Amino acid sequence: MRKIVVLIALVASVASVYAQQTQTTSLFLSDIMQTTTDRQTGQWPSGFGVSYERMFAPRWSVQGSVAVERHRSYAYVVEDNGAITLVDRVRLQTVPIDVTARYHWLNDTRWKPYLGLCAHYVASPNADRRFRYQNHLDGEINGGTLFMLNPAFGVMLEGRALVGDREPYDQPFKVSLGFDWRF
């Protein structure tokens, strides 16, 4: 956790040295497409979050985001000896933290597309130890577009795909929808 705080502080300080006037704060619904496992919870969306983005060049920005997501565990556990034990499904809560470097395509329209590379961290949820959930740090590719309603407010649609291994409680692909405020 300390490494993530240091990384965010470093990115924020570097961004402030090269800063343009554009800063963005977003409120978003996380994982709006949901997986089959999450659809069975009857809860939509899976979570919500907040992000802060700072432009440090006309085409480049850094974004930090935190979300709170709800999921359900599997209805079984694979024991050390390979046996499958049925267990009650439990609600899980995760808090993904992302730091993303983004490339923005410049244009004169209301549509503002971007593509990014991300460091994605999720602490393991508090669940039965037999699930063997672990904290996880991996990479993500993210891309989306922002539709500007006016110069200060916009609507954002974004997709994130995990790169590499993942934990079962973290979805491999997420779609988010939110509102952005530029100042």
Secondary structure, DSSP 8 states (H G I E B T S, - for coil): -HHHHHHHHHHHHHHHHT--S-EEEEEEEE-SS--HHHHTTT-SSSEEEEEEEEESSSSEEEEEEEEEEEEE--SEEE-TTS-EEE----EEEE--EEEEEEEE---SSSEEEEEEEEEEEE---S--GGG----EEEEEEEEEEEEESSSSEEEEEEEEEEES---TTS-SEEEEEEEEEE-
